[in-house]
Amino acid sequence: MAYKKKTKKQKRHVETAVAHVKSSFNNTLVAITTPEGDVLLRCSSGRLGFKGSRKGTPFAASQIATTLAKDMIPLGIKNLEINVQGPGSARDSVVRTFQANKFNITVLREVTPLVHNGCRPPKKRRV
């Protein structure tokens, strides 16, 4: 079989990006995408070496944002839209860290899904 020469991956240059922050009680996930939805970068607190209950802390989230901010500079990202989802305590710290790293935050959206009526409650208990 002939050897196929791989084409070199070209670096993308994106002016604005969208940061999707999913913060639960146990973990924090952040994905940086283009406005169309193509994922450029992603990171989680588990990837940075946090284990157990420390993954859901605001400190772990700020470390995620710092790591992503360093990777976003070569891509030319200056403006950020942030979508925040979930009940976790780490949501604010991600936003603050992106602001501290000189990114211009244009939109801050709350996209946590809300239950309109919820699940059917359990039957009454008969004694």
WOQUI-V413424 format. One record per pair of residues at least 24 apart in sequence whose C-alpha atoms are under 6 Angstrom apart, sorted by sequence separation. I is the first residue (numbers start at 1). J is the second residue. D is the distance in Angstrom with one decimal. If there is no record, write none. Layout:
# WOQUI-V413424
i	j	d
I	J	D
I	J	D
This chain:
# WOQUI-V413424
i	j	d
79	103	5.9
81	105	5.8
78	103	5.5
79	104	4.7
80	105	4.8
81	106	5.6
79	105	5.9
80	106	6.0
81	107	4.7
82	108	4.9
83	109	4.8
84	110	5.1
85	111	5.2
86	112	5.5
83	110	6.0
84	111	5.9
85	112	4.4
27	55	4.9
28	56	5.9
27	56	4.3
61	90	5.6
65	94	5.6
26	56	4.6
25	56	5.6
62	93	5.6
58	90	4.2
62	94	5.3
57	90	5.9
61	94	5.7
58	93	5.7
62	97	5.8
15	76	5.9
16	77	5.7
13	75	5.0
14	76	5.7
15	77	4.7
18	80	5.6
21	83	6.0
24	86	5.5
13	76	5.6
14	77	5.5
15	78	5.8
16	79	4.6
17	80	5.2
18	81	4.6
19	82	4.7
20	83	4.8
21	84	4.9
22	85	4.8
23	86	5.0
24	87	5.7
25	88	4.8
16	80	5.8
18	82	5.7
22	86	5.8
24	88	4.5
23	88	4.8
